[in-house]
Each structure stands twice: as structure tokens, then as C-alpha cells.
Amino acid sequence: MSEAALDLVGIEKGYNRGKPSEVIVLRGATLSVARGEVVALVAPSGAGKSTLLHIAGLLDTADGGAVRHGGRDMTGLSDRSRTEARRADVGFIYQFHHLLPEFSALENIVLPQLANGLGQREAEARARDLLARVGVAGRADHRPAQLSGGEQQRVAFCRALANGPKLLLADEPTGNLDPATSDQVFGALMDLVRETGLSALIATHNMELAARMDRVVRLDQGRVV
């Protein structure tokens, strides 16, 4: 089995194929993320970072190339198998927290665990442990609207890690925060990633944050360099 948590090999992706409005986003993008490695993915807006992350996380399919998780080939899986693999192995964090507004911070982290078959008591215990790790244990019973932007994003981190994924994919996870809050929240994320031994691919515009990761790669004209 490959030592890599994620292998993307020759990923091709375009939209409106064969039409005058055709747009080619990825042109043979190849990238490997080792087990326990945290990689920064840097590129300007519109360069295809989100598309690459969605393909890596099995939310989208490539037009060509291969996607492997821990050596397992994910290319050509059925929709159901892709969903199962994504639920079991991948955690996502976005620029906006996307927390469910009618549920508390704790409930937002418990719900994906229940959907994955864990019991209520165990799910709540894990949720409280994760909230404590990122410094917002005292906000467990608050709804998202009662939390600051930084607190909301910390809860979103916890939700992404609730089911113990092997691979974390983050798309500008602190891009919606002011610089001081961004630095604090990113520090909490990195502590959590290091403690759990996760592999992570994190897209960011912030070169200071990128420099705190193990390696920086750039997406340029559809290729990873």
C-alpha cells in the first residue's frame, strides 16, 4: 500500500467540453500528500484550487487521471461507494463555516457522528473533547449566531474531524476572518491536526500561514508545481 494519504495523478478537468465556451481548469495536475503531512496549496482565485480539492475529496469527478486514498484507487467508484468513502475518510473545512443555525455548537458536531452510526453518549463525549481542544468548550450550548466568526470556524474544524477522517481538505479555512483572528484560529487548527496525526491539504492565499505547514505547492495554469 502507498505511504501517501492522497495521490492525485494527471488530473484533468474542464467545463463545457467541446463547446466554444469550454474552460480547462486542470491540466494533468499531480500531487501526493504523505501520511501525517500538512501541505499548503497556493494559487490565485479562479486557478482551480476548489476544483482540485473537490476531486481529491470525491465531491467531484475528474475527466482524466487517478485519485487514490491510502493507495486505494477511487477512480470509477459508484456514487454510493464514493459517498461511503468520503464519509469514512475525508473531512472538509470551507471558508464559511456552514454550521446548521438551528443547532448548538455541540449538536453540529454530534450530528455527523450519529449519521455515521455512533451512539449519542459517545458522540457527545467526542464533541466536547474536540471543542475543548480548540478552546471553545464553554460555548458548546450556543447556536452559531451567538458565536464570533473565529468561534464558528473552530466549531467547523471540530465538525470536520468528528468522524476521525484520515485526510483533511480545507479551502481558505481562515479567509473570512480578520488577520489576528485568522492567526489564532489557524494555530488551533494546526494543533488539532498535529495531535490527531492527520494528513491535510489546505488551500490558502496567506503565505504566512502557508509557511507554517510542512510544504507549499502552487497551482499554475492547471498544473501543480
C-alpha positions as CSV (number, residue, x, y, z in Angstrom):
1,M,0.0,0.0,0.0
2,S,1.2,3.5,-0.8
3,E,2.6,5.5,2.1
4,A,0.7,8.5,0.7
5,A,-2.6,9.5,2.3
6,L,-3.6,11.2,-1.0
7,D,-2.3,10.7,-4.6
8,L,-3.6,12.8,-7.5
9,V,-2.2,11.6,-10.8
10,G,-2.6,13.5,-14.0
11,I,-5.9,15.1,-13.0
12,E,-7.8,16.7,-15.9
13,K,-10.9,18.8,-15.5
14,G,-12.8,21.1,-17.8
15,Y,-16.3,22.6,-18.2
16,N,-18.4,22.9,-21.3
17,R,-16.2,20.4,-23.1
18,G,-16.3,20.7,-26.9
19,K,-18.2,24.0,-26.9
20,P,-16.9,27.5,-27.8
21,S,-17.2,28.4,-24.0
22,E,-15.0,25.4,-23.0
23,V,-12.8,26.2,-19.9
24,I,-10.0,23.8,-19.0
25,V,-9.3,24.1,-15.3
26,L,-6.8,21.3,-14.5
27,R,-4.2,20.1,-17.0
28,G,-2.6,16.9,-15.7
29,A,-2.3,18.1,-12.0
30,T,-0.3,15.6,-10.0
31,L,0.2,15.8,-6.2
32,S,0.9,13.5,-3.3
33,V,0.3,14.1,0.4
34,A,2.2,11.8,2.7
35,R,0.6,10.3,5.9
36,G,0.8,12.9,8.6
37,E,1.9,15.7,6.2
38,V,0.3,19.1,6.0
39,V,0.6,20.7,2.6
40,A,-0.3,24.2,1.6
41,L,-1.9,24.7,-1.8
42,V,-1.4,28.2,-3.1
43,A,-3.0,29.8,-6.2
44,P,-4.9,32.9,-7.2
45,S,-8.7,33.0,-7.2
46,G,-10.1,31.1,-10.2
47,A,-7.0,28.9,-10.7
48,G,-8.8,25.7,-9.8
49,K,-7.9,25.2,-6.1
50,S,-11.5,24.4,-5.1
51,T,-12.0,22.1,-8.1
52,L,-8.8,20.2,-7.2
53,L,-10.0,19.8,-3.6
54,H,-13.4,18.6,-4.6
55,I,-11.9,16.0,-6.8
56,A,-9.5,14.9,-4.1
57,G,-12.4,14.6,-1.6
58,L,-14.6,12.7,-4.1
59,L,-17.2,15.5,-4.3
60,D,-16.5,15.8,-8.0
61,T,-15.1,13.6,-10.7
62,A,-12.1,14.3,-13.0
63,D,-12.2,14.0,-16.8
64,G,-9.0,12.1,-16.6
65,G,-6.3,10.9,-14.2
66,A,-6.5,9.0,-11.0
67,V,-7.4,9.7,-7.3
68,R,-6.0,7.4,-4.6
69,H,-6.6,7.5,-0.9
70,G,-4.1,5.5,1.1
71,G,-3.2,3.5,-2.0
72,R,-6.8,2.7,-2.8
73,D,-7.9,3.7,-6.3
74,M,-11.1,5.9,-6.0
75,T,-11.4,6.4,-9.8
76,G,-14.6,4.9,-11.2
77,L,-16.3,4.1,-7.9
78,S,-20.1,4.2,-7.9
79,D,-21.8,7.3,-6.3
80,R,-22.7,5.2,-3.3
81,S,-19.2,3.9,-2.8
82,R,-17.8,7.4,-3.2
83,T,-20.2,8.7,-0.6
84,E,-19.2,6.0,1.8
85,A,-15.5,6.6,1.3
86,R,-15.9,10.3,1.7
87,R,-17.9,9.9,4.9
88,A,-15.4,7.5,6.4
89,D,-12.1,9.0,5.3
90,V,-12.4,12.7,4.5
91,G,-13.0,15.9,6.5
92,F,-13.9,19.2,4.8
93,I,-13.5,22.8,6.0
94,Y,-14.6,25.7,3.9
95,Q,-14.1,29.5,4.1
96,F,-17.6,29.9,5.5
97,H,-18.4,27.7,8.4
98,H,-21.8,26.3,7.1
99,L,-22.9,25.3,10.6
100,L,-26.6,24.4,11.0
101,P,-28.1,27.6,12.5
102,E,-30.9,25.9,14.5
103,F,-28.5,23.6,16.4
104,S,-25.9,24.3,19.1
105,A,-22.2,24.0,18.6
106,L,-22.2,20.7,20.3
107,E,-25.1,19.4,18.2
108,N,-23.4,20.5,15.0
109,I,-20.5,18.2,15.9
110,V,-22.7,15.3,17.2
111,L,-25.0,15.0,14.2
112,P,-22.4,13.8,11.6
113,Q,-21.3,11.2,14.2
114,L,-24.8,9.9,14.7
115,A,-25.2,9.7,10.9
116,N,-22.1,7.6,10.9
117,G,-23.5,5.1,13.4
118,L,-22.0,6.3,16.7
119,G,-24.2,6.4,19.8
120,Q,-25.4,9.6,21.4
121,R,-23.3,9.4,24.5
122,E,-20.1,8.6,22.7
123,A,-20.8,11.3,20.1
124,E,-21.3,14.0,22.7
125,A,-18.2,13.0,24.6
126,R,-16.1,13.3,21.4
127,A,-17.7,16.6,20.5
128,R,-16.9,18.1,23.9
129,D,-13.3,16.8,23.8
130,L,-12.8,18.4,20.3
131,L,-14.4,21.7,21.5
132,A,-12.0,21.7,24.5
133,R,-9.0,21.2,22.3
134,V,-9.8,24.3,20.2
135,G,-10.6,26.4,23.3
136,V,-14.4,26.8,22.9
137,A,-15.7,24.2,25.4
138,G,-17.6,26.9,27.2
139,R,-19.6,27.7,24.0
140,A,-20.9,24.2,23.5
141,D,-24.6,25.1,24.0
142,H,-24.5,28.2,22.0
143,R,-26.0,28.4,18.5
144,P,-23.8,29.7,15.6
145,A,-25.4,33.2,15.6
146,Q,-24.3,33.5,19.3
147,L,-20.6,32.8,18.4
148,S,-18.0,35.0,17.0
149,G,-16.6,34.3,13.5
150,G,-13.5,32.7,15.0
151,E,-15.5,30.6,17.3
152,Q,-17.8,29.5,14.5
153,Q,-14.8,28.4,12.4
154,R,-13.3,26.5,15.3
155,V,-16.6,24.6,15.7
156,A,-16.5,23.9,11.9
157,F,-13.0,22.4,12.4
158,C,-14.4,20.1,15.1
159,R,-17.2,19.0,12.9
160,A,-14.8,18.2,10.1
161,L,-12.8,16.0,12.5
162,A,-15.7,14.4,14.3
163,N,-15.7,11.1,12.4
164,G,-11.9,10.7,12.7
165,P,-11.1,11.2,9.0
166,K,-7.7,10.2,7.6
167,L,-7.5,13.2,5.3
168,L,-8.5,16.8,5.9
169,L,-9.2,19.1,3.0
170,A,-9.6,22.8,3.7
171,D,-10.5,25.6,1.3
172,E,-9.3,29.0,2.6
173,P,-10.3,28.0,6.1
174,T,-9.5,31.4,7.7
175,G,-10.2,33.5,4.6
176,N,-13.3,35.1,6.2
177,L,-11.5,36.2,9.3
178,D,-9.5,39.3,10.3
179,P,-5.7,38.8,10.4
180,A,-5.4,38.5,14.2
181,T,-8.3,36.0,14.5
182,S,-7.1,34.1,11.4
183,D,-3.7,33.6,13.1
184,Q,-5.3,32.3,16.3
185,V,-7.8,30.1,14.6
186,F,-5.2,28.6,12.2
187,G,-3.0,27.9,15.2
188,A,-5.9,25.9,16.8
189,L,-6.4,24.0,13.6
190,M,-2.7,23.1,13.3
191,D,-2.6,22.0,16.9
192,L,-5.6,19.7,16.3
193,V,-4.2,18.3,13.1
194,R,-0.8,17.6,14.7
195,E,-2.5,16.0,17.8
196,T,-4.6,13.6,15.6
197,G,-1.8,12.8,13.1
198,L,-4.0,13.8,10.2
199,S,-2.8,14.4,6.6
200,A,-4.1,17.7,5.3
201,L,-4.2,19.7,2.1
202,I,-5.0,23.3,2.9
203,A,-5.7,25.9,0.2
204,T,-4.8,29.4,1.3
205,H,-3.9,32.9,-0.1
206,N,-2.0,33.7,3.1
207,M,1.7,33.0,2.6
208,E,2.5,33.4,6.3
209,L,0.0,30.6,7.1
210,A,1.4,28.5,4.2
211,A,4.9,28.8,5.6
212,R,3.7,27.2,8.9
213,M,2.9,24.0,7.0
214,D,5.3,21.2,6.0
215,R,5.3,22.0,2.3
216,V,4.0,24.6,-0.1
217,V,2.8,23.7,-3.6
218,R,1.4,26.1,-6.2
219,L,-1.3,25.6,-8.8
220,D,-0.3,27.3,-12.0
221,Q,-2.1,27.0,-15.3
222,G,-3.8,23.8,-14.3
223,R,-0.7,22.0,-13.0
224,V,0.8,21.6,-9.6
225,V,4.3,23.0,-9.3
